[in-house]
Amino acid sequence: MISSSTLLFHSFDTEKAIKTLKSAGFDELDLCQVNGVAEHISPFIRDESGIEKLSSIINNYKVRITSFTVYPRYPVNYSHESFLITKEHLIKYFKLAGNLNVKYVVIPSGTRVGSDYWENELRLIKSRLEELSEYSGKCGTNLCLEVPHWHTFAETTKECGIFFENLDKSIFCAFDTSHAMIAGKNPKTIDEVARTIGYDRIKVIHFRDSVGMDISMTPGRGEIVFKNFVEKISKYKNVVYSLELEGIKSPKRKISELVFSKNYIGSLLEGKEKKSGSFVNYISRTKAYTRNEIGRIPVLINILRKGKKIYKRFTKEWIYDGKWTKHKFDVPEKIKMFRNPVSVGLSDNQSKKVVIVGSGGAGTYHSAGFTRLEGIKVTGVCDVNQDFADNLANKIGCKSYNSLYKMIEEQNPDLVSVCTREWQHYRPVMLALESGCDVFCEKILESRYELAREMVESSLLKNKILGVNYNYRFKPGISTLKKLFDEGIFGELFFIRLNIHAFSYNHGLDLVYLFGEPEWVSGYYENDDELRPFGNSDWGAFDEDILYCPSKNINVNVGYKNGGVFSVTSSYFYPTMAFIMHLDLTGSAGFATLSGIRAGNIVGKLSVYSDKIKTENHLSDFKCFSKGYEYCFSKSIEDFCGNWIKKKKPETDGNQGLKVIRLEKAICRSMRTGSIVRLNEID
């Protein structure tokens, strides 16, 4: 029988989710617990009455729970000292599962680690996972690890095979088909991934389809070829077939997609595949995942973007420019970088080769920033999406790749610029360092602290430069304010107050270090992962204590060793076209206000009042080639390259990247404990 995960109805409480799925024709269910996203099990583990409450709901709707899928908000680290807490927590789920005759409890395989440490980590976590398996057995249920899964301990086909080869036979696999496609790098070969793990070890299947790297499609709507896999797995007994759909907004569409996928998987199990034609599938996908499908049509995206610009020329918007006013939106000026070459200290007969990994928005900014520098030549760009790489390479006039290994081997670059997503920095950075290249990496250095620390240690060991692109330091108002501060214009620092959009929150934490060395921090926030769609970020790929992009609100107070406080307030709900940041600085001899910074204007207005300077707008005569973000990107790259050429430490090097992550961790610890945290306590 085919079951459904309650993940699709994550916003519902447990009873409503069960009732909805029952009405859709599902008698067997997988209860989902993803902290902060789908809280369908945790309300029933808090006391003894929870078993009775959940049992009553199950009996009332006449459903059977085949499995629990239990994820903390982020993948757990079984080798960490926090394992005892993790174990105590999971045992509560094992006991609940045993009491309800739930056959399997699915948990993540663990935190992603670097390749150099993978086998050692396996030895560390093996005994702990087997300990958890023993507990689950005593409680009357079975332990399953969700493998493969992107950005967890067992991510690749090879890792999955070694993992289960070493684990005790009592530990089973929960097989996610869309992540298996990524592991196998081919939608036609998920059965090969399953064979590497061992079909006999697979007891739970989370069915999802994919189109390219979009891994949340309805089974039967995408590119994965399920036929061979289902044909082989159907020969084994006691296997749970669970539909794990997500990302669909319309309630009616959720039900129709569930029914479709149930019928589709059912037809495969009967050996009679019933799949809609490609055109019908495309229309259905577009209805269910409208934004995803539109995003795959570059021509339509360009039309919409141009239409939006034209529309804005004839409409007025609320703009925060020291005060809220309504006027026409000024479209950012076009990039003029290529017209004015900038010297970074290379002589006429010297040159440096740079390659770029990641051809999206950041990669485009980086390419423009590097190509305006004299003697710097971008010789290659790489992206998992070949079309993206080709498009950017054509603009620059260089070669495109979809393999970083091949690009480094062929181009032999001096510097690798890493512009992948935040949780995809580790591999390209480590490969570049191992290949003898220096690295300029987008912020945040990595989404996991241990991996970030390994990156910094590797750069030091290999005597290579590792820079991090904290480009807000190069906004005209910030760099000018820093210069005035260093000149003593404001006297002794009393406090700085920064209001900043959640998208720029991590930049805001870096700015803390511009004005002193932080000693302590306190923080409070209210967060909801569903309310912070930062470019479809995979929040499960971040450490639990790295917030990175707040949702509803956050307030942070940081105390400096030499006195003074830096206060940061942030929210996702600031409108970016109207507001990005506002900063006030007050000292014993004066104060300053930086306002009016928004998506279309990174210059803003800097008002200064002190004994030495009194100006309403200290930036009134400031000239720059663009008021868009290309300016601070290019100035950050220019500054990095100037130091790199001279073999000097960058302004924001790998160690600075670690400092910002430690500050993130201290803020989260303060939130958990309700107390002030000293930064020297964070390792």
C-alpha positions in Angstrom: 0.0 0.0 0.0 1.2 3.5 -0.8 1.4 6.0 2.0 1.9 9.8 2.1 4.1 12.0 4.2 2.4 14.7 6.2 5.2 17.1 5.1 3.0 18.5 2.3 0.6 19.8 5.0 3.3 21.1 7.3 1.3 24.2 8.2 -1.5 22.0 9.6 -1.6 20.5 13.1 -1.3 16.7 13.3 -5.0 16.0 13.4 -5.9 18.3 10.5 -3.0 16.8 8.3 -4.2 13.3 9.0 -7.8 14.2 8.3 -6.9 15.8 5.0 -4.8 12.9 3.8 -7.5 10.4 4.9 -10.0 12.3 2.8 -7.6 12.1 -0.1 -7.7 8.3 0.1 -4.6 7.5 2.2 -5.0 4.9 4.9 -1.3 4.7 5.6 0.8 7.7 6.6 4.4 8.8 7.4 4.3 11.3 10.2 6.8 14.1 9.7 8.8 16.0 12.3 11.0 18.7 10.9 11.5 21.2 13.7 10.3 24.6 12.8 8.6 23.3 9.6 6.4 20.3 10.2 5.6 19.7 13.9 3.5 16.5 13.6 5.1 14.3 16.2 6.8 16.5 18.9 3.6 17.6 20.6 3.0 14.0 21.6 6.4 13.2 23.2 6.3 15.7 25.9 4.4 13.6 28.5 2.8 10.2 28.9 -0.6 11.5 27.8 0.8 12.2 24.3 0.6 8.5 23.4 -3.1 8.4 24.2 -3.8 11.7 22.3 -2.0 10.5 19.1 -3.5 7.0 19.4 -6.9 8.5 19.7 -6.5 10.6 16.5 -5.1 7.6 14.6 -8.0 5.4 15.7 -10.6 8.1 15.0 -9.6 8.4 11.4 -8.8 4.7 10.9 -5.3 5.2 9.6 -2.0 3.3 10.2 1.3 5.1 10.8 3.9 3.2 8.8 6.9 5.4 9.7 8.1 8.5 11.6 10.5 10.8 9.7 12.3 12.8 12.4 14.6 15.7 11.5 15.9 18.3 13.9 15.8 21.7 12.3 19.2 20.8 10.9 21.1 17.5 10.4 22.6 16.3 13.7 26.2 15.6 14.4 26.5 12.2 16.0 30.2 12.6 16.7 29.7 15.8 18.7 29.6 16.1 22.4 25.9 17.0 22.1 25.2 13.3 21.1 23.8 12.5 24.6 21.2 15.2 24.2 20.4 13.9 20.7 20.1 10.4 22.0 17.7 11.3 24.8 15.6 13.2 22.3 15.4 10.4 19.8 14.6 7.8 22.4 11.4 9.6 23.1 10.4 9.2 19.4 11.5 5.5 19.5 9.2 4.9 22.5 6.3 6.6 20.9 6.8 4.6 17.7 7.0 1.4 19.6 3.7 2.1 21.5 1.9 2.9 18.3 3.4 -0.1 16.4 5.2 2.2 13.9 7.6 0.0 12.1 10.3 2.5 11.1 11.8 5.7 12.5 13.8 7.7 9.9 16.5 10.1 10.9 19.3 11.9 9.0 22.7 10.2 8.4 24.6 13.0 10.1 26.4 16.3 9.4 28.4 16.7 6.2 32.2 16.6 6.7 35.2 17.1 4.5 36.5 14.2 2.4 39.8 14.1 4.3 37.8 13.4 7.5 35.0 11.3 6.2 36.4 7.8 7.0 37.5 8.9 10.4 34.0 10.4 11.1 32.5 7.1 10.0 34.4 5.3 12.6 33.2 7.8 15.2 29.6 7.7 14.4 29.3 4.0 13.6 29.1 3.0 17.2 26.7 5.7 18.1 24.3 4.9 15.3 24.4 1.2 16.3 23.7 2.3 19.9 20.6 4.2 18.6 19.6 1.1 16.6 19.8 -1.0 19.7 17.6 1.5 21.6 15.1 1.5 18.8 14.9 -2.3 18.8 14.3 -2.3 22.5 11.4 0.1 22.0 9.9 -2.2 19.3 10.7 -0.2 16.1 13.5 -0.1 13.5 16.1 2.6 12.8 16.4 4.0 9.2 18.9 6.5 7.9 17.7 8.8 5.1 20.4 8.1 2.5 21.5 9.5 0.1 20.6 13.1 1.0 22.2 16.2 -0.3 24.6 17.9 2.1 24.5 15.2 4.8 27.1 12.7 5.8 26.2 10.2 3.1 25.7 12.3 0.0 27.3 10.5 -2.9 26.7 7.0 -4.3 30.2 5.9 -3.2 29.7 7.2 0.4 26.3 5.5 0.6 27.8 2.2 -0.3 30.7 2.4 2.2 28.3 3.7 4.9 26.0 0.7 4.8 28.8 -1.7 4.2 30.2 -0.7 7.6 26.9 -0.3 9.6 25.3 -3.2 11.4 22.6 -5.0 9.5 20.0 -3.8 12.0 20.2 -0.3 10.5 18.1 0.2 7.4 17.9 2.8 4.6 15.2 5.3 3.9 15.8 6.0 0.2 15.0 9.5 -1.2 14.6 9.1 -4.9 15.3 12.8 -5.8 18.4 12.9 -3.7 19.4 9.6 -5.3 19.2 11.3 -8.7 21.7 13.9 -7.5 24.0 11.2 -6.0 23.9 9.2 -9.2 24.1 12.4 -11.4 21.6 10.8 -13.8 17.8 10.6 -13.6 17.9 7.3 -15.3 20.1 5.5 -12.8 18.6 5.7 -9.3 18.4 1.9 -9.4 22.3 1.9 -9.5 22.4 4.0 -6.3 20.0 1.6 -4.7 22.1 -1.4 -5.8 25.2 0.2 -4.2 23.4 0.5 -0.9 21.8 -2.9 -1.2 18.1 -3.4 -2.0 17.7 -5.6 1.0 18.6 -2.6 3.3 16.0 -0.3 1.9 12.8 -0.3 4.0 11.4 3.1 3.4 11.2 5.0 0.1 10.5 8.7 0.0 9.2 9.2 -3.6 9.9 12.6 -5.1 10.7 13.5 -8.7 13.1 16.2 -10.1 13.7 18.4 -13.0 17.4 19.4 -13.1 18.4 20.4 -9.6 14.8 21.1 -8.6 14.2 18.0 -6.4 10.7 18.6 -5.1 8.5 17.5 -8.0 5.5 15.2 -8.0 6.6 11.6 -8.8 5.8 11.0 -12.5 6.0 14.7 -13.4 9.7 15.0 -13.8 12.8 13.3 -15.3 13.5 10.4 -12.9 13.0 7.0 -14.4 11.4 4.9 -11.7 10.5 1.8 -13.6 13.6 -0.4 -13.0 14.0 0.7 -9.4 10.3 0.0 -8.5 10.4 -3.3 -10.4 13.4 -4.5 -8.2 12.3 -3.1 -4.9 8.8 -4.6 -5.2 10.3 -8.0 -4.8 11.2 -7.2 -1.2 8.8 -7.4 1.8 8.0 -4.9 4.5 8.9 -1.8 2.4 7.1 1.5 3.0 6.3 3.4 -0.2 5.8 7.0 0.9 5.0 10.0 -1.3 6.9 13.0 0.0 5.6 16.0 -1.9 6.3 19.6 -0.9 6.4 23.1 -2.3 2.8 23.1 -3.7 0.8 26.2 -2.6 -2.8 25.5 -3.7 -4.7 23.1 -1.3 -6.7 21.6 -4.3 -3.5 21.1 -6.3 -1.9 19.4 -3.4 -4.7 16.8 -3.3 -4.7 16.3 -7.1 -0.9 15.9 -7.2 -1.1 13.3 -4.4 -3.8 11.3 -6.2 -1.8 11.5 -9.4 1.4 10.3 -7.9 -0.4 7.6 -5.9 -1.9 6.2 -9.1 1.5 6.6 -10.9 3.5 4.7 -8.3 0.6 2.1 -8.1 0.8 1.5 -11.8 4.5 0.9 -11.5 4.0 -1.6 -8.7 1.5 -3.4 -10.9 4.0 -3.4 -13.8 1.8 -1.1 -15.9 3.4 2.3 -16.0 0.8 5.0 -16.5 2.6 8.3 -17.2 1.1 11.4 -18.8 2.6 12.8 -21.9 5.4 15.3 -21.7 3.1 18.3 -22.6 0.4 17.2 -20.1 3.1 16.8 -17.4 4.5 20.2 -18.2 1.1 21.9 -17.9 0.5 20.1 -14.6 3.9 21.0 -13.3 3.3 24.6 -14.2 0.0 24.6 -12.3 1.6 23.0 -9.2 5.1 24.7 -9.3 4.4 27.9 -11.2 7.5 29.9 -10.1 9.8 26.9 -10.7 8.6 26.4 -14.2 8.7 30.0 -15.2 12.2 30.2 -13.8 13.2 27.6 -16.4 12.3 29.9 -19.3 15.0 32.5 -19.7 13.2 34.4 -22.4 10.1 34.8 -20.3 12.2 35.8 -17.3 13.9 38.5 -19.3 10.5 39.8 -20.6 9.1 39.9 -17.0 12.2 41.7 -15.7 12.1 44.3 -18.5 8.3 44.7 -18.0 8.9 45.3 -14.3 11.5 48.0 -15.0 9.2 49.8 -17.5 6.3 49.6 -15.0 8.4 51.1 -12.3 9.4 54.1 -14.5 5.7 55.1 -14.5 4.7 54.3 -10.9 5.7 55.7 -7.5 6.9 53.7 -4.6 7.5 54.4 -0.9 11.2 55.0 -0.4 13.0 55.4 2.9 15.4 58.3 2.5 15.8 59.5 6.1 12.0 59.7 6.0 9.3 57.8 4.1 8.5 59.5 0.8 6.7 58.4 -2.3 8.4 59.1 -5.6 9.5 57.3 -8.8 11.9 54.5 -8.5 15.3 55.3 -10.0 16.4 52.3 -12.0 20.1 51.4 -11.2 22.6 52.7 -13.7 24.1 50.1 -16.0 27.5 48.7 -15.2 30.3 50.8 -16.7 33.2 48.8 -15.3 34.7 47.7 -18.6 35.3 51.3 -19.7 37.6 52.3 -16.9 40.4 49.8 -16.2 41.8 49.9 -12.6 45.3 49.1 -11.6 45.9 46.7 -8.7 49.7 46.8 -8.9 50.6 44.4 -11.7 53.3 45.6 -14.1 52.7 45.7 -17.9 54.3 42.3 -18.4 52.5 40.6 -15.5 49.1 38.9 -15.5 47.0 36.7 -13.3 44.5 34.1 -14.3 41.1 33.8 -12.5 38.4 31.2 -12.8 34.9 31.5 -11.4 32.8 28.7 -9.9 29.0 29.5 -10.0 27.5 31.6 -12.8 24.5 33.0 -11.1 24.0 36.5 -9.7 27.2 36.5 -7.6 29.2 35.0 -10.4 28.1 37.7 -12.8 29.1 40.5 -10.3 32.5 38.8 -9.7 33.2 38.5 -13.4 32.5 42.2 -13.9 34.6 43.0 -10.9 37.7 41.0 -12.1 37.5 42.0 -15.8 37.9 45.7 -15.0 41.2 45.1 -13.3 44.4 45.6 -15.4 46.4 42.4 -15.7 43.6 40.2 -14.4 42.2 37.7 -16.9 39.1 35.6 -16.3 39.9 32.4 -18.3 37.0 30.1 -17.3 33.6 29.9 -15.6 32.0 26.8 -14.2 28.4 25.9 -13.2 26.4 22.7 -12.8 24.0 24.3 -15.2 25.8 24.4 -18.5 23.5 27.0 -19.9 24.4 29.4 -17.1 28.1 28.8 -17.6 27.8 29.3 -21.4 25.8 32.5 -21.0 28.4 34.1 -18.7 31.4 32.8 -20.6 30.0 34.3 -23.8 29.7 37.8 -22.1 33.3 37.6 -20.8 34.9 35.8 -23.8 36.3 32.8 -22.0 35.7 29.0 -21.8 32.8 27.5 -20.0 32.8 24.2 -17.9 30.4 22.2 -15.8 33.3 20.4 -14.1 35.5 22.3 -11.6 38.2 19.6 -11.8 38.5 19.9 -15.5 38.5 23.8 -15.4 41.3 23.9 -12.9 43.3 21.2 -14.8 43.0 23.0 -18.1 43.3 26.6 -17.0 45.8 26.2 -14.1 44.5 29.5 -12.5 46.2 31.6 -9.9 42.9 32.4 -8.2 39.5 30.6 -7.9 36.5 32.8 -7.2 33.8 30.7 -5.5 30.3 32.0 -6.1 28.2 28.9 -5.4 25.4 28.8 -2.8 26.4 29.2 0.8 26.2 25.5 1.6 28.3 24.6 -1.5 31.5 26.5 -0.7 33.5 23.7 1.0 34.3 21.5 -2.0 35.3 24.1 -4.5 37.4 25.9 -1.9 39.2 22.8 -0.8 39.8 21.6 -4.3 41.2 25.0 -5.3 43.5 25.0 -2.2 44.7 21.5 -2.9 45.4 22.5 -6.5 47.7 25.3 -5.3 45.3 28.2 -6.0 44.4 31.1 -3.8 40.7 31.6 -3.2 38.2 34.5 -3.0 35.0 33.1 -1.6 31.5 34.5 -1.3 30.1 35.0 2.2 29.2 33.2 4.4 32.5 31.2 4.4 30.5 28.0 4.9 27.1 27.0 6.3 28.8 24.6 8.7 31.3 25.9 11.2 33.5 22.8 11.2 33.8 22.8 7.5 34.6 26.6 7.5 37.4 26.0 10.1 38.8 23.2 8.0 38.9 25.5 5.0 40.9 28.1 7.0 43.2 25.5 8.4 43.9 24.2 4.9 44.7 27.7 3.5 47.2 28.3 6.4 48.8 24.8 6.0 49.2 25.3 2.3 50.3 29.0 2.7 47.5 30.1 0.4 45.3 33.2 0.6 41.6 32.8 1.4 39.5 35.9 1.2 35.8 36.3 2.0 33.6 38.8 0.1 32.1 40.9 2.8 31.5 43.8 0.4 29.2 45.9 2.6 32.4 47.4 4.1 32.9 49.0 0.6 29.6 50.8 0.5 30.5 54.5 0.2 28.7 55.5 3.4 30.3 52.7 5.4 33.8 53.2 4.2 33.5 57.0 4.7 32.1 56.5 8.2 34.9 54.1 9.1 37.5 56.7 7.9 35.9 59.5 10.0 35.7 57.2 13.0 39.4 56.2 12.7 40.3 59.9 12.5 38.6 60.5 15.9 35.8 62.7 14.5 33.3 61.1 16.9 35.5 60.8 19.9 34.8 57.8 22.3 32.3 55.4 20.8 29.0 55.1 22.8 26.8 53.1 20.6 26.0 52.1 17.0 22.5 51.1 15.9 22.0 49.2 12.7 18.6 48.4 11.2 19.2 46.0 8.3 17.2 43.7 5.9 17.4 40.0 6.7 19.0 39.4 3.3 22.0 41.5 4.5 22.0 40.5 8.2 25.2 38.5 7.9 26.9 41.5 6.3 25.7 43.5 9.3 27.4 41.1 11.7 30.7 41.6 9.8 30.3 45.4 10.2 30.4 44.9 14.0 34.1 44.2 13.6 34.8 47.5 11.8 34.5 49.5 15.0 36.1 47.4 17.6 36.7 43.9 19.0 33.5 42.4 20.4 33.6 40.9 23.9 30.0 39.8 24.7 26.7 39.4 22.9 23.0 39.0 23.7 20.3 38.2 21.2 16.6 37.4 20.8 14.7 36.4 17.7 11.5 34.9 16.4 12.1 32.7 13.4 10.0 30.8 10.9 11.8 29.0 8.1 8.8 29.2 5.9 8.9 33.0 6.0 12.5 33.5 4.8 12.8 32.2 1.2 16.3 33.5 0.7 16.7 32.2 -2.9 15.2 28.9 -2.0 17.9 28.3 0.6 18.3 24.9 2.1 18.2 25.8 5.8 18.8 22.1 6.6 22.3 22.6 5.2 23.2 25.2 7.9 24.3 24.5 11.4 21.5 24.8 13.9 23.2 27.8 15.5 23.8 29.7 12.3 20.7 31.8 11.6 22.2 33.6 8.6 18.9 35.2 7.4 16.3 36.0 10.1 12.6 35.9 9.3 10.2 37.7 11.6 12.7 39.6 13.8 16.0 39.6 15.6 17.7 42.0 18.0 21.3 41.7 18.8 23.4 43.7 21.2 27.2 43.4 21.0 29.5 44.9 23.6 33.1 46.0 22.7 36.1 45.4 24.9 36.9 49.1 25.0 33.4 50.1 25.7 30.4 51.0 23.4 27.6 48.8 22.1 26.7 47.8 18.6 23.0 47.0 18.2 21.6 45.1 15.2 17.9 44.8 14.4 16.8 42.8 11.4 13.7 41.4 9.6 12.8 39.7 6.4 9.7 42.0 6.1 11.5 45.2 5.1 10.7 45.9 1.4 14.1 45.8 -0.3 13.3 48.4 -3.0 12.5 50.8 -0.2 14.9 49.8 2.6 18.2 47.8 3.0 19.9 49.4 6.0 20.0 52.4 8.3 22.9 53.1 10.7 23.3 55.6 13.5 26.6 56.2 15.3 27.0 58.2 18.5 30.2 59.1 20.3 31.4 61.6 22.9 32.2 64.2 20.2 29.5 63.8 17.6 27.1 61.5 15.8 26.3 60.4 12.2 23.4 58.9 10.4 23.6 56.8 7.2 20.2 56.5 5.6 18.5 55.9 2.2 20.3 52.7 1.4 18.1 50.4 -0.7 18.3 47.9 -3.6 18.5 50.7 -6.2 20.9 53.0 -4.2 23.8 51.7 -2.2 25.2 55.2 -1.6 22.4 56.7 0.4 22.9 59.8 2.6 25.5 60.3 5.3 24.7 63.1 7.8 27.6 64.0 10.2 27.5 66.4 13.2 30.6 66.8 15.3 32.9 69.4 16.7 35.0 69.2 13.4 32.4 68.4 10.7 28.8 69.5 10.2 27.3 68.2 7.0 23.7 67.3 6.0 25.0 64.9 3.4 28.7 64.1 3.5 28.3 62.1 0.3 26.7 64.8 -1.8 29.8 65.1 -4.1 30.5 61.4 -4.1 30.9 60.0 -7.7 30.6 56.4 -8.5 30.0 54.4 -11.7 26.9 52.8 -10.3 24.6 53.0 -7.3 23.8 49.3 -7.6 25.4 46.4 -5.9 28.0 46.0 -8.7 29.8 49.0 -7.1 30.5 47.4 -3.7 31.2 44.0 -5.3 33.7 45.6 -7.6 35.4 47.7 -4.9 35.6 44.6 -2.6 37.2 42.6 -5.4 39.6 45.5 -6.3 40.7 45.7 -2.6 41.2 42.0 -2.3 43.2 41.8 -5.5 45.4 44.7 -4.5 46.3 42.9 -1.3 46.6 39.5 -3.1 49.1 40.8 -5.7 51.2 42.2 -2.8 50.8 38.9 -0.9 49.2 40.8 1.9 46.3 39.6 4.1 42.9 40.6 2.7 40.8 42.9 4.8 38.3 40.1 5.2 40.2 36.8 5.2 39.2 33.3 6.3 39.8 34.1 9.9 37.4 37.1 9.7 34.9 34.7 8.1 35.2 32.4 11.1 34.7 35.3 13.5 31.4 36.2 11.9 30.3 32.5 12.2 31.3 32.5 15.9 29.3 35.6 16.4 26.3 33.9 14.8 26.8 30.9 17.2 27.0 33.2 20.2 23.8 34.9 19.3 21.9 31.6 19.0 23.4 30.4 22.4 22.2 33.7 24.0 18.8 33.1 22.6 18.7 29.5 24.0 20.0 30.4 27.4 18.5 33.8 27.8 21.8 35.2 29.0 24.8 37.2 27.8 27.4 35.1 26.1 31.1 36.0 26.0 32.7 35.4 22.6 35.8 33.7 24.1 33.4 30.9 25.2 32.7 30.0 21.5 35.1 27.6 20.0 
